[in-house]
């Protein structure tokens, strides 16, 4: 692989405003060469605008865009060594698949395109379809043509704008793996825009979660999932149970909190908010980290685990796990996912239960934020 | 019990299905009927009547009789081929001018006009609110010998050039081929702009972005993406301009002279002044066949059979 870092994307203080509306607040971001980078966020969070500024389809209101050492901020798109896979593909309907893929090569004055185009169509497994028109292909095939048409130019960076949005769920899963395979094979920097958190986590090495024109948090998928630093990230990536708790005392590396009459322990290192005695923090715990025990067996729960009591409000069996909604004094819709290994027949709606989990799985967030940021309820409002 | 009961509701529903289906099969034909009647009465019957007229001989006093005298066609062609040729070349010139003037305007309306789009469209159609004749007569004033247009063209020595090309005569524009072609262009311009606009407006703006992203400069994007995709509009626009322009006689009548008579003028004179009905009918059929032939070749060559 190249070592000159020419495939780095560096955004320095770029922003975009439309009249009085700010789509992207001044943003610094570095995407290292060869990485699969995802910009994740709900619609209108500025992720597509950011991508379009890298492509040159949108002029930044401030700041600069660098590709490697080259400042491309004011270059028109046709002079930038980047290519885009557009949302709903934007294939040229009057050209066949071969000519669609050859388009970029021909514009750069390359005469013998046949071998390259055939190789590229082979890479995306469309060798047989070369002479068909785009409308004769299925959605998944069109998507692959769009990828081939961009990749054949060996761009320094490939930009993907919700490339899988128009596909059905099964095909989307398949294409996620396919794109990941292609990226590994060609080693080009991919910047992928999506609103689907699962897609971002499956494919990307690094995910930047965007909200309201700002990057909320940046990190590897596992890091973002395990250590969210804002309620938006906690709720947008998967599901989180958030409880408001009061700081009782500090005990070595742990913070002891009071919530609903019980005590909870939170490792100091996993709390992103300043915790002072008497102050408030939001305590978070992922649903699959929680174990559920019937209230009658409460004595068998090991010491040192965080506990809450509650009553099962709802249980839905979804095969691999059962998803419970627990009505507890601290939160009336506590989500708990239990693997279906040994099912306790007493765990039915109405049953009194004890929720317990390891303190190490607990995370703490600043209580000053909206507790429902990034949830579906908030998005609908 | 519950298992055997479940399919029961299906049974009574089946016989009820048939009657609506039979009625439904005839509905398209009933809907077709009014249009079909109109075509028969106002298109097919007059065509047959004209066809029979064209092979009749006789005189106004003795009456005409069908004698299958096909020589009328040959005679008409021999006598009037210069007017045919002139009609086709004037119409072709006007169509080319319409395309040159109309395409940039349609492009502007479709991609650049923003909130002015509707206003410009209204302005394009606005001339239709006045009569065709009045508008053509207005051109008489515009191109008048002492008018500003002739004066300007003269002082710029443009008229020397057009005179040399045979488009104008001396210091005059009126009563020359240029005046007729100008009139045709003006009158048929909206028929060019509307289909062009419709097909340009349908082009997905992201295709322009995609072309730019794939290293096409703006002009290349136009040549390789926008123009090919607007071909349906170009074809229907040129047809809508060329076909009526070939048969037009008003512009040549009002803005031209005896040297600029088009085939439409000949047919009109044969019908209404000389009262030689067979020759007029034969000329009409030759014109129709000629246009049909040219249009067929044109559509075949432009490769847009499936798009028109």
Boltz contact constraints between the chains, C-beta under 6 A:
constraints:
  - contact:
      token1: [A, 57]
      token2: [B, 209]
      max_distance: 6.0
  - contact:
      token1: [A, 77]
      token2: [B, 212]
      max_distance: 6.0
  - contact:
      token1: [A, 77]
      token2: [B, 213]
      max_distance: 6.0
  - contact:
      token1: [A, 78]
      token2: [B, 212]
      max_distance: 6.0
  - contact:
      token1: [A, 78]
      token2: [B, 215]
      max_distance: 6.0
  - contact:
      token1: [A, 78]
      token2: [B, 216]
      max_distance: 6.0
  - contact:
      token1: [A, 78]
      token2: [B, 217]
      max_distance: 6.0
  - contact:
      token1: [A, 83]
      token2: [B, 213]
      max_distance: 6.0
  - contact:
      token1: [A, 84]
      token2: [B, 213]
      max_distance: 6.0
  - contact:
      token1: [A, 86]
      token2: [B, 206]
      max_distance: 6.0
  - contact:
      token1: [A, 86]
      token2: [B, 210]
      max_distance: 6.0
  - contact:
      token1: [A, 90]
      token2: [B, 206]
      max_distance: 6.0
  - contact:
      token1: [A, 90]
      token2: [B, 207]
      max_distance: 6.0
  - contact:
      token1: [A, 90]
      token2: [B, 210]
      max_distance: 6.0
  - contact:
      token1: [A, 94]
      token2: [B, 228]
      max_distance: 6.0
  - contact:
      token1: [A, 94]
      token2: [B, 229]
      max_distance: 6.0
  - contact:
      token1: [A, 103]
      token2: [B, 214]
      max_distance: 6.0
  - contact:
      token1: [A, 104]
      token2: [B, 214]
      max_distance: 6.0
  - contact:
      token1: [A, 104]
      token2: [B, 215]
      max_distance: 6.0
  - contact:
      token1: [A, 107]
      token2: [B, 215]
      max_distance: 6.0
  - contact:
      token1: [A, 107]
      token2: [B, 216]
      max_distance: 6.0
  - contact:
      token1: [A, 108]
      token2: [B, 215]
      max_distance: 6.0
